[in-house]
Amino acid sequence: MVRHLVSIMDIENCLDDIIDSGIDIKTNPAKYKNSMDSCSLGMIFEKSSTRTRVSFEVAMTQLGGHALFLSPKDLQIGRGETIADTARVLSRYLDCIMYRAFDYKNVEELALYSEIPVINGLDNREHPCQIVADLMTIKEKFSDLKGLKMVYVGDGNNVCHSLLLGGAMQGMNVVASCPENYHPWKKIVDKAESVAEQTGGSVKIIEDPFEACKDADVIYTDVWVSMGDEKEEEERESAFMKYQVNEKLIEVASKECIVLHCLPAHRGVEITDGVIDGVHSAAWDQAENRMHAQKAIILELYKNE
């Protein structure tokens, strides 16, 4: 049976294994160098990318395979071919597909008609690959995820959604600190709360960032204006003024707190130079871990195809 990663919930039963595999791949890369020998990954990008494109492409190369960059401008999907037909055709050529889309419904449709694994490289609902790398980074720093307090500060966006779900799966105490009109989707929060009840974790929404970040082990932020929201830039920056991750906010967290940012960072906006370049920052380890996490995800889905 073909397995996909559309939502991070799709790997609920193997997330621990994927995280540990990512750490092992990072430590022992030679052991995995021929794992995807002669295999091909198609990468469909509707949105621009640095980390997702480079990490997947290098990951496949280092696993012994090959990655193809596929722009909708160059594919017939950009001229009206249906997603279902695209899935059927690509399934005959490739071994795996990564899709970075504007609309999560398109990722779901591609997976529905694909005969090979489909990996969500980001859509407007979730960013599961990012969160696998995030949890891997946190585990490297703290050894165990269960019981840690992780606070997401900023826009209740796709990253926030997957972080709530992934953190809940790991038994973490996850807090989203967002302005009133920018909370994460209620359906996602409800699902995360349900998962947390089973794992011993918790999920909370706390609007005051200083209250939210008290004694936090992990503080996480993202841009205030995501791709597609540029017309709201002025309105959003006004609403998020007090949600900047700065030195003052870090003071209320745990002394061993680490700071994460999925990047790209708008320095001096959602995060200060002093924090992202400071002693608490794990953003660069986090960015590197995208590549190792992608390898672990690809191998997990492909071996169970």
TANOR-V611557 format. One record per residue. N is the residue number from 1. RES is the residue in one letter. OMEGA is omega in whole degrees, 0 to 359 (* if undefined). Layout:
N|RES|OMEGA ; N|RES|OMEGA
//
This chain:
1|M|181 ; 2|V|177 ; 3|R|180 ; 4|H|170 ; 5|L|176 ; 6|V|172 ; 7|S|177 ; 8|I|176 ; 9|M|180 ; 10|D|179 ; 11|I|182 ; 12|E|185 ; 13|N|181 ; 14|C|182 ; 15|L|177 ; 16|D|182 ; 17|D|181 ; 18|I|179 ; 19|I|180 ; 20|D|177 ; 21|S|177 ; 22|G|179 ; 23|I|179 ; 24|D|178 ; 25|I|179 ; 26|K|183 ; 27|T|185 ; 28|N|186 ; 29|P|183 ; 30|A|182 ; 31|K|187 ; 32|Y|193 ; 33|K|179 ; 34|N|186 ; 35|S|180 ; 36|M|183 ; 37|D|177 ; 38|S|178 ; 39|C|182 ; 40|S|176 ; 41|L|173 ; 42|G|183 ; 43|M|179 ; 44|I|182 ; 45|F|170 ; 46|E|179 ; 47|K|178 ; 48|S|184 ; 49|S|168 ; 50|T|186 ; 51|R|182 ; 52|T|182 ; 53|R|185 ; 54|V|183 ; 55|S|178 ; 56|F|183 ; 57|E|179 ; 58|V|179 ; 59|A|180 ; 60|M|178 ; 61|T|182 ; 62|Q|176 ; 63|L|177 ; 64|G|181 ; 65|G|186 ; 66|H|178 ; 67|A|180 ; 68|L|175 ; 69|F|184 ; 70|L|178 ; 71|S|175 ; 72|P|179 ; 73|K|182 ; 74|D|181 ; 75|L|177 ; 76|Q|176 ; 77|I|178 ; 78|G|180 ; 79|R|172 ; 80|G|176 ; 81|E|184 ; 82|T|177 ; 83|I|180 ; 84|A|180 ; 85|D|176 ; 86|T|179 ; 87|A|182 ; 88|R|182 ; 89|V|182 ; 90|L|178 ; 91|S|180 ; 92|R|183 ; 93|Y|192 ; 94|L|175 ; 95|D|182 ; 96|C|179 ; 97|I|170 ; 98|M|185 ; 99|Y|176 ; 100|R|193 ; 101|A|173 ; 102|F|188 ; 103|D|182 ; 104|Y|180 ; 105|K|178 ; 106|N|177 ; 107|V|178 ; 108|E|181 ; 109|E|178 ; 110|L|179 ; 111|A|182 ; 112|L|185 ; 113|Y|182 ; 114|S|177 ; 115|E|177 ; 116|I|183 ; 117|P|174 ; 118|V|180 ; 119|I|178 ; 120|N|179 ; 121|G|177 ; 122|L|168 ; 123|D|183 ; 124|N|178 ; 125|R|185 ; 126|E|173 ; 127|H|188 ; 128|P|181 ; 129|C|178 ; 130|Q|185 ; 131|I|174 ; 132|V|178 ; 133|A|179 ; 134|D|182 ; 135|L|175 ; 136|M|180 ; 137|T|180 ; 138|I|180 ; 139|K|175 ; 140|E|184 ; 141|K|188 ; 142|F|179 ; 143|S|181 ; 144|D|182 ; 145|L|187 ; 146|K|176 ; 147|G|179 ; 148|L|176 ; 149|K|180 ; 150|M|183 ; 151|V|174 ; 152|Y|184 ; 153|V|177 ; 154|G|184 ; 155|D|179 ; 156|G|190 ; 157|N|181 ; 158|N|178 ; 159|V|178 ; 160|C|181 ; 161|H|181 ; 162|S|179 ; 163|L|177 ; 164|L|181 ; 165|L|181 ; 166|G|178 ; 167|G|178 ; 168|A|178 ; 169|M|184 ; 170|Q|179 ; 171|G|178 ; 172|M|174 ; 173|N|189 ; 174|V|178 ; 175|V|172 ; 176|A|179 ; 177|S|187 ; 178|C|175 ; 179|P|187 ; 180|E|185 ; 181|N|183 ; 182|Y|178 ; 183|H|172 ; 184|P|182 ; 185|W|183 ; 186|K|180 ; 187|K|179 ; 188|I|180 ; 189|V|180 ; 190|D|179 ; 191|K|179 ; 192|A|178 ; 193|E|178 ; 194|S|178 ; 195|V|182 ; 196|A|178 ; 197|E|181 ; 198|Q|186 ; 199|T|182 ; 200|G|177 ; 201|G|178 ; 202|S|178 ; 203|V|181 ; 204|K|170 ; 205|I|180 ; 206|I|186 ; 207|E|181 ; 208|D|184 ; 209|P|180 ; 210|F|174 ; 211|E|182 ; 212|A|187 ; 213|C|180 ; 214|K|178 ; 215|D|180 ; 216|A|174 ; 217|D|181 ; 218|V|171 ; 219|I|187 ; 220|Y|175 ; 221|T|180 ; 222|D|178 ; 223|V|178 ; 224|W|181 ; 225|V|182 ; 226|S|177 ; 227|M|183 ; 228|G|182 ; 229|D|187 ; 230|E|180 ; 231|K|181 ; 232|E|189 ; 233|E|183 ; 234|E|179 ; 235|E|182 ; 236|R|181 ; 237|E|176 ; 238|S|182 ; 239|A|187 ; 240|F|185 ; 241|M|184 ; 242|K|182 ; 243|Y|177 ; 244|Q|174 ; 245|V|183 ; 246|N|184 ; 247|E|180 ; 248|K|179 ; 249|L|181 ; 250|I|182 ; 251|E|182 ; 252|V|181 ; 253|A|175 ; 254|S|179 ; 255|K|180 ; 256|E|184 ; 257|C|171 ; 258|I|180 ; 259|V|180 ; 260|L|174 ; 261|H|185 ; 262|C|175 ; 263|L|4 ; 264|P|180 ; 265|A|170 ; 266|H|185 ; 267|R|182 ; 268|G|177 ; 269|V|181 ; 270|E|179 ; 271|I|180 ; 272|T|175 ; 273|D|184 ; 274|G|180 ; 275|V|184 ; 276|I|177 ; 277|D|187 ; 278|G|187 ; 279|V|181 ; 280|H|186 ; 281|S|172 ; 282|A|186 ; 283|A|184 ; 284|W|171 ; 285|D|179 ; 286|Q|179 ; 287|A|178 ; 288|E|184 ; 289|N|173 ; 290|R|183 ; 291|M|181 ; 292|H|177 ; 293|A|179 ; 294|Q|178 ; 295|K|182 ; 296|A|179 ; 297|I|179 ; 298|I|182 ; 299|L|179 ; 300|E|181 ; 301|L|184 ; 302|Y|183 ; 303|K|182 ; 304|N|182 ; 305|E|*
//
